[in-house]
Amino acid sequence: MIRPDFLSPPERRELEACARNQRENRGIARRANAILLLDDGESCAKIAKFLYLDEGTIRGWSQHLATGWLGHFGR
């Protein structure tokens, strides 16, 4: 289980902007949306259902956070 509220306020703002940006790459915006939902306390299973993905994909995205994946959202 992934604990909620793991994002710092600046990280959260950056991901929110990314998820809302109409010109953002859809794959990146989708990942940002999933990470925000994880930060809100939603489960990988629930997010996978919302986004029509498999749980393994969501878990993989969450594991990338530990390796600095959030830096890929930088502008």
C-alpha atoms as an extended CHARMM CRD file, in Angstrom:
* protein
*
        75  EXT
         1         1  MET       CA              0.0000000000        0.0000000000        0.0000000000  PROA      1               0.0000000000
         2         2  ILE       CA              1.2000000000        3.4530000000       -0.8560000000  PROA      2               0.0000000000
         3         3  ARG       CA              0.8070000000        6.0230000000        1.8690000000  PROA      3               0.0000000000
         4         4  PRO       CA             -1.1150000000        9.1640000000        0.9300000000  PROA      4               0.0000000000
         5         5  ASP       CA              0.3150000000       12.6790000000        1.0880000000  PROA      5               0.0000000000
         6         6  PHE       CA              3.7770000000       11.6710000000       -0.1010000000  PROA      6               0.0000000000
         7         7  LEU       CA              4.0880000000       14.6060000000       -2.5060000000  PROA      7               0.0000000000
         8         8  SER       CA              5.4400000000       17.9440000000       -1.3770000000  PROA      8               0.0000000000
         9         9  PRO       CA              3.2310000000       20.9680000000       -2.1170000000  PROA      9               0.0000000000
        10        10  PRO       CA              5.4730000000       22.0990000000       -5.0330000000  PROA      10              0.0000000000
        11        11  GLU       CA              5.4750000000       18.5670000000       -6.5140000000  PROA      11              0.0000000000
        12        12  ARG       CA              1.7060000000       18.3910000000       -6.2250000000  PROA      12              0.0000000000
        13        13  ARG       CA              1.2500000000       21.7890000000       -7.9100000000  PROA      13              0.0000000000
        14        14  GLU       CA              3.5400000000       20.7400000000      -10.7500000000  PROA      14              0.0000000000
        15        15  LEU       CA              1.6280000000       17.5010000000      -11.3150000000  PROA      15              0.0000000000
        16        16  GLU       CA             -1.7440000000       19.2590000000      -11.1180000000  PROA      16              0.0000000000
        17        17  ALA       CA             -0.6110000000       21.7030000000      -13.7980000000  PROA      17              0.0000000000
        18        18  CYS       CA              0.6500000000       18.8240000000      -15.9210000000  PROA      18              0.0000000000
        19        19  ALA       CA             -2.5940000000       16.8670000000      -15.5760000000  PROA      19              0.0000000000
        20        20  ARG       CA             -4.6660000000       19.9340000000      -16.5420000000  PROA      20              0.0000000000
        21        21  ASN       CA             -2.4930000000       21.1260000000      -19.4250000000  PROA      21              0.0000000000
        22        22  GLN       CA             -4.3970000000       20.5130000000      -22.6600000000  PROA      22              0.0000000000
        23        23  ARG       CA             -1.1870000000       20.5090000000      -24.6890000000  PROA      23              0.0000000000
        24        24  GLU       CA              0.6690000000       18.0580000000      -22.4430000000  PROA      24              0.0000000000
        25        25  ASN       CA              1.5500000000       14.6480000000      -23.7910000000  PROA      25              0.0000000000
        26        26  ARG       CA             -1.4180000000       12.4360000000      -22.9080000000  PROA      26              0.0000000000
        27        27  GLY       CA              0.7750000000        9.6990000000      -21.4740000000  PROA      27              0.0000000000
        28        28  ILE       CA              2.5360000000       12.1220000000      -19.1530000000  PROA      28              0.0000000000
        29        29  ALA       CA             -0.7430000000       13.7610000000      -18.1370000000  PROA      29              0.0000000000
        30        30  ARG       CA             -2.2150000000       10.3170000000      -17.4150000000  PROA      30              0.0000000000
        31        31  ARG       CA              0.7390000000        9.4110000000      -15.1950000000  PROA      31              0.0000000000
        32        32  ALA       CA              0.4450000000       12.7270000000      -13.3780000000  PROA      32              0.0000000000
        33        33  ASN       CA             -3.2400000000       12.0490000000      -12.7830000000  PROA      33              0.0000000000
        34        34  ALA       CA             -2.4900000000        8.5740000000      -11.3980000000  PROA      34              0.0000000000
        35        35  ILE       CA              0.2140000000        9.9030000000       -9.0630000000  PROA      35              0.0000000000
        36        36  LEU       CA             -2.1460000000       12.5980000000       -7.7880000000  PROA      36              0.0000000000
        37        37  LEU       CA             -4.8110000000        9.9760000000       -7.0910000000  PROA      37              0.0000000000
        38        38  LEU       CA             -2.2340000000        7.8770000000       -5.2040000000  PROA      38              0.0000000000
        39        39  ASP       CA             -1.2920000000       10.9580000000       -3.1840000000  PROA      39              0.0000000000
        40        40  ASP       CA             -5.0000000000       11.4050000000       -2.3840000000  PROA      40              0.0000000000
        41        41  GLY       CA             -5.0230000000        7.9140000000       -0.8760000000  PROA      41              0.0000000000
        42        42  GLU       CA             -6.7050000000        5.9660000000       -3.6810000000  PROA      42              0.0000000000
        43        43  SER       CA             -5.5590000000        2.3720000000       -4.1870000000  PROA      43              0.0000000000
        44        44  CYS       CA             -3.6880000000        1.1070000000       -7.2370000000  PROA      44              0.0000000000
        45        45  ALA       CA             -6.6730000000       -1.1390000000       -8.0140000000  PROA      45              0.0000000000
        46        46  LYS       CA             -9.1390000000        1.7390000000       -7.9470000000  PROA      46              0.0000000000
        47        47  ILE       CA             -6.9290000000        4.0010000000      -10.0690000000  PROA      47              0.0000000000
        48        48  ALA       CA             -6.3680000000        1.2130000000      -12.5860000000  PROA      48              0.0000000000
        49        49  LYS       CA            -10.1270000000        0.8070000000      -12.8640000000  PROA      49              0.0000000000
        50        50  PHE       CA            -10.6590000000        4.5830000000      -13.2820000000  PROA      50              0.0000000000
        51        51  LEU       CA             -8.0210000000        4.8410000000      -16.0110000000  PROA      51              0.0000000000
        52        52  TYR       CA             -8.7070000000        1.4760000000      -17.6910000000  PROA      52              0.0000000000
        53        53  LEU       CA             -5.2030000000        0.2310000000      -16.9770000000  PROA      53              0.0000000000
        54        54  ASP       CA             -3.8450000000       -2.7750000000      -15.1570000000  PROA      54              0.0000000000
        55        55  GLU       CA             -2.7350000000       -2.5270000000      -11.5310000000  PROA      55              0.0000000000
        56        56  GLY       CA              0.8350000000       -3.4190000000      -12.4680000000  PROA      56              0.0000000000
        57        57  THR       CA              1.1390000000       -0.2700000000      -14.5580000000  PROA      57              0.0000000000
        58        58  ILE       CA              0.0060000000        1.9270000000      -11.6760000000  PROA      58              0.0000000000
        59        59  ARG       CA              2.3310000000        0.1170000000       -9.2590000000  PROA      59              0.0000000000
        60        60  GLY       CA              5.2000000000        0.5660000000      -11.7020000000  PROA      60              0.0000000000
        61        61  TRP       CA              4.5510000000        4.2900000000      -11.9430000000  PROA      61              0.0000000000
        62        62  SER       CA              4.4860000000        4.5320000000       -8.1450000000  PROA      62              0.0000000000
        63        63  GLN       CA              7.8020000000        2.6630000000       -7.9030000000  PROA      63              0.0000000000
        64        64  HSD       CA              9.3850000000        5.1460000000      -10.3010000000  PROA      64              0.0000000000
        65        65  LEU       CA              8.7180000000        7.8880000000       -7.7840000000  PROA      65              0.0000000000
        66        66  ALA       CA             11.4330000000        6.4740000000       -5.5400000000  PROA      66              0.0000000000
        67        67  THR       CA             13.9390000000        6.8150000000       -8.3900000000  PROA      67              0.0000000000
        68        68  GLY       CA             13.2860000000       10.4690000000       -9.1020000000  PROA      68              0.0000000000
        69        69  TRP       CA             10.7000000000        9.9400000000      -11.8380000000  PROA      69              0.0000000000
        70        70  LEU       CA              8.9560000000       13.1700000000      -10.8210000000  PROA      70              0.0000000000
        71        71  GLY       CA             11.8350000000       15.0810000000      -12.3620000000  PROA      71              0.0000000000
        72        72  HSD       CA             10.5690000000       14.0170000000      -15.7760000000  PROA      72              0.0000000000
        73        73  PHE       CA              7.6370000000       16.4020000000      -15.3220000000  PROA      73              0.0000000000
        74        74  GLY       CA              9.9500000000       19.4080000000      -15.1810000000  PROA      74              0.0000000000
        75        75  ARG       CA              9.4060000000       22.2150000000      -17.6200000000  PROA      75              0.0000000000
